[in-house]
């Protein structure tokens, strides 16, 4: 049965038909067949967005405009500058604030405190005025909230679980909400154990399109699953870059 498609989709339909024809023809060179598919699909990328291309002469105008914005920002008091500062003074002495679009990887041995660093950094960015999505692939919601309360109220988690806090500790817990919700930014906690990479990206893109987040923090990247229960480095990197 003949069926017409839009001009935009027609090349994709023709490629799909050619892939099927070659597959049914019992291609013997599997690697060559796979390479042909990659090459052919790459040729269907469509027009390049004008925002993706910067001409040679335009690059100098872009640089001058960029430097003018930096000059104006340098005139502002430090507290009014929108820099993604690190949570620790020692880090800020050694490292510049990260640029937008950067992928930052925090690596370390099991039990080294990577999650604690990620939690503290997310909270620091929220305190600075950024909106953060904290995606956690391992810890339960209960444990995440206990860890946060333990840090800010200086209460042992075992005392939180058994509800055996002192009156002073209980008061610090009760004031935690008013303190943290007074921050100009916030954290959206995304509880994602067992999620696949496409599912995670779908949720993050929803937040980004709604302009609800500035930064994404991924806790335990190795636990992301792909649809076939295997994690690929490319999917991990795409998720890591899913921030504005």
C-alpha positions as CSV (number, residue, x, y, z in Angstrom):
1,X,0.0,0.0,0.0
2,X,1.4,3.4,-1.0
3,X,1.5,6.0,1.6
4,X,2.7,9.6,1.3
5,X,4.8,11.2,4.0
6,X,5.8,14.8,4.7
7,X,8.8,16.0,2.8
8,X,10.7,16.3,6.1
9,X,10.1,12.7,7.0
10,X,10.5,11.2,3.6
11,X,14.3,10.8,3.8
12,X,14.0,9.0,7.1
13,X,11.4,6.6,5.7
14,X,13.6,5.9,2.7
15,X,16.6,5.2,5.0
16,X,14.5,2.8,7.1
17,X,13.4,1.0,3.9
18,X,17.0,0.7,2.7
19,X,18.1,-0.6,6.1
20,X,15.4,-3.3,5.9
21,X,16.3,-4.2,2.3
22,X,19.9,-4.7,3.1
23,X,19.2,-6.6,6.3
24,X,16.9,-9.0,4.5
25,X,19.6,-9.4,1.8
26,X,21.7,-11.1,4.4
27,X,24.5,-8.7,4.6
28,X,27.7,-10.6,5.3
29,X,29.9,-7.7,6.4
30,X,28.1,-6.8,9.7
31,X,30.7,-4.2,10.7
32,X,30.5,-2.6,7.3
33,X,26.7,-2.6,7.4
34,X,26.7,-1.0,10.8
35,X,29.1,1.7,9.7
36,X,27.0,2.4,6.6
37,X,23.9,2.9,8.9
38,X,25.9,5.3,11.1
39,X,27.1,7.3,8.1
40,X,23.7,7.4,6.4
41,X,21.9,8.4,9.6
42,X,24.5,11.2,10.2
43,X,23.6,12.7,6.8
44,X,20.0,13.2,8.0
45,X,20.9,15.6,10.7
46,X,19.0,18.4,9.0
47,X,19.9,22.1,8.8
48,X,22.3,23.4,11.4
49,X,20.8,26.0,13.7
50,X,22.2,29.5,13.2
51,X,22.8,29.8,16.9
52,X,25.3,26.9,16.6
53,X,27.5,28.6,14.0
54,X,29.7,31.7,14.7
55,X,31.4,33.3,11.8
56,X,35.0,34.4,12.0
57,X,34.3,38.2,12.1
58,X,31.3,37.7,14.4
59,X,33.5,35.9,16.9
60,X,35.4,39.2,17.7
61,X,32.1,41.1,18.3
62,X,31.0,38.2,20.5
63,X,34.2,38.4,22.5
64,X,33.9,42.2,23.0
65,X,30.3,41.9,24.2
66,X,31.4,39.1,26.5
67,X,34.1,41.3,28.0
68,X,31.8,44.2,28.5
69,X,29.4,42.0,30.5
70,X,32.3,40.9,32.6
71,X,33.4,44.5,33.2
72,X,29.9,45.4,34.3
73,X,29.7,42.4,36.6
74,X,33.1,43.2,38.1
75,X,31.7,46.5,39.2
76,X,29.0,44.8,41.3
77,X,29.6,43.9,45.0
78,X,30.7,40.3,45.3
79,X,27.4,39.3,46.9
80,X,25.5,40.5,43.9
81,X,27.5,38.5,41.3
82,X,25.8,35.3,40.1
83,X,28.7,32.9,40.3
84,X,28.3,29.3,41.1
85,X,30.8,29.4,44.0
86,X,32.0,26.2,45.6
87,X,30.7,25.3,49.1
88,X,34.2,25.4,50.7
89,X,36.6,28.4,50.9
90,X,39.6,26.2,50.1
91,X,38.0,25.0,46.9
92,X,37.2,28.6,45.9
93,X,40.9,29.5,46.3
94,X,42.0,26.7,44.0
95,X,39.1,26.4,41.5
96,X,37.3,29.0,39.5
97,X,33.5,29.0,39.6
98,X,32.2,26.5,37.0
99,X,30.9,27.9,33.8
100,X,27.3,27.1,32.7
101,X,27.1,23.9,30.7
102,X,30.1,22.3,32.3
103,X,30.1,18.6,33.4
104,X,31.8,18.2,36.8
105,X,32.7,14.7,38.0
106,X,33.4,14.0,41.6
107,X,35.2,10.6,41.9
108,X,36.4,8.7,44.9
109,X,36.5,5.3,46.6
110,X,33.5,3.7,48.3
111,X,32.7,5.5,51.6
112,X,35.0,8.5,50.8
113,X,32.1,10.9,51.2
114,X,31.1,11.7,47.6
115,X,27.4,11.9,48.5
116,X,28.0,14.2,51.4
117,X,30.0,16.5,49.1
118,X,27.2,16.4,46.5
119,X,24.6,17.2,49.1
120,X,26.5,20.0,50.7
121,X,27.3,21.5,47.3
122,X,23.7,21.4,46.2
123,X,22.6,23.1,49.4
124,X,25.3,25.7,48.9
125,X,24.1,26.5,45.4
126,X,20.5,26.8,46.6
127,X,21.7,29.2,49.3
128,X,23.4,31.2,46.6
129,X,20.1,31.5,44.7
130,X,20.3,28.7,42.2
131,X,17.6,26.2,41.5
132,X,19.0,22.7,41.8
133,X,17.7,19.2,40.8
134,X,19.3,16.6,43.0
135,X,18.9,13.2,41.3
136,X,19.7,10.3,43.7
137,X,19.9,6.8,42.4
138,X,20.6,5.0,45.7
139,X,19.4,6.7,48.9
140,X,15.8,6.6,50.0
141,X,13.8,9.7,50.6
142,X,13.8,9.0,54.4
143,X,17.6,8.7,54.5
144,X,18.1,11.8,52.4
145,X,15.9,13.9,54.7
146,X,17.5,12.4,57.8
147,X,21.0,13.2,56.5
148,X,20.0,16.8,55.8
149,X,18.4,17.3,59.2
150,X,21.5,15.7,60.8
151,X,23.8,18.2,59.1
152,X,21.8,21.4,59.7
153,X,20.5,20.6,63.2
154,X,23.7,18.8,64.4
155,X,21.7,15.8,65.5
156,X,22.8,12.2,65.2
157,X,20.7,10.2,62.8
158,X,20.2,7.4,65.2
159,X,18.6,10.0,67.6
160,X,16.4,11.2,64.7
161,X,15.2,7.6,64.0
162,X,14.5,6.8,67.7
163,X,13.2,10.3,68.4
164,X,15.5,10.8,71.4
165,X,16.7,14.3,70.7
166,X,17.3,16.8,73.5
167,X,15.1,19.9,73.8
168,X,17.8,22.0,72.2
169,X,18.2,19.6,69.3
170,X,14.5,19.5,68.7
171,X,14.3,23.3,68.6
172,X,17.1,23.4,66.0
173,X,15.1,20.8,63.9
174,X,12.0,22.9,64.2
175,X,13.8,26.1,63.0
176,X,15.5,24.3,60.1
177,X,12.6,24.8,57.7
178,X,12.3,28.5,58.2
179,X,16.1,28.9,57.7
180,X,16.4,26.8,54.6
181,X,13.2,28.1,52.9
182,X,14.5,31.6,53.3
183,X,17.2,30.9,50.8
184,X,16.8,32.5,47.4
185,X,17.2,29.2,45.6
186,X,15.8,25.7,46.2
187,X,16.4,22.0,45.6
188,X,14.1,19.6,43.8
189,X,14.8,16.0,45.0
190,X,14.3,13.4,42.3
191,X,14.2,9.9,43.8
192,X,15.3,7.6,41.0
193,X,16.6,4.2,42.1
194,X,16.2,1.8,39.2
195,X,15.5,4.5,36.6
196,X,16.8,4.2,33.1
197,X,18.8,6.9,31.5
198,X,16.0,7.9,29.1
199,X,13.6,8.2,32.0
200,X,15.9,10.4,33.9
201,X,16.5,12.6,30.8
202,X,12.8,12.9,30.3
203,X,12.2,14.2,33.8
204,X,15.1,16.6,33.7
205,X,14.1,18.0,30.3
206,X,10.6,18.7,31.7
207,X,12.2,20.8,34.5
208,X,14.5,22.6,32.1
209,X,11.7,23.4,29.6
210,X,9.6,24.8,32.5
211,X,12.7,26.9,33.5
212,X,12.6,25.3,37.0
213,X,16.2,24.4,37.4
214,X,19.7,25.9,36.8
215,X,21.9,23.0,37.9
216,X,21.6,19.2,38.0
217,X,23.4,17.1,40.6
218,X,23.6,13.4,39.9
219,X,24.3,11.2,42.9
220,X,25.8,7.8,42.0
221,X,26.0,8.0,38.2
222,X,27.1,4.3,38.0
223,X,23.7,3.1,39.1
224,X,21.8,4.6,36.1
225,X,20.3,1.8,34.0
226,X,19.8,1.8,30.2
227,X,16.6,0.2,28.8
228,X,18.4,-3.2,28.4
229,X,19.7,-2.9,32.0
230,X,23.1,-1.8,30.9
231,X,24.6,1.7,31.5
232,X,26.5,3.4,28.7
233,X,29.0,6.1,29.1
234,X,27.3,8.2,26.5
235,X,24.0,8.2,28.3
236,X,25.7,9.1,31.6
237,X,27.4,12.0,29.9
238,X,24.1,13.2,28.3
239,X,22.4,13.2,31.7
240,X,25.4,15.0,33.3
241,X,25.0,17.7,30.7
242,X,21.2,18.0,31.2
243,X,21.4,21.4,32.8
244,X,21.2,25.0,31.6
